[in-house]
């Protein structure tokens, strides 16, 4: 590892957190205990890129059960968790959606859940409600195997976005 003077401040703090606190911080980002364990065992990280690479590798190795555990931590699109600023921010594209679009998303979400047995997961950051709806319409036609890999990719993108503040210089201790 490089010295802490070259490791971003937030990452240096993450590297030195006691394991229970680091595990809790990671669990806030992703509900997969396997993913969190893999990131914990990779500490210390010299750079944010090292942390992101470890996250990507952990995501690639998740089993179906691990993916299900991770998805269980995500609310349906259009219904962010009350009091959760992260899910509200990530789903901002649905905030100003018309009642018709919200009703269509609810219907599509239910159909998706019935087909695949889990919540529709998409990296919603920066997407409009219409873009999320269009992706949902398209993905509902996937096979379960195709959708599982799409979910893995989307979850990896979400985790990278959520990990980024952990690396920042002024990240909370």
Protein Blocks (a to p, Z undefined) as FASTA:
>chain_A
ZZfklgcfklmmmmmpcfklmmmmmmmmomcfklmmmmmmmpccfbfklmmmmmmmmmmm
pcfklmmmmmmmpccehiacehiaklmmmmmmmmmpcfklmmmmmmmmmmmmmmnopacd
ddfehpafklmmmmmmmmmmpcfklmmmmmmmmmmmmmmmmmmmmmpmklcZZ
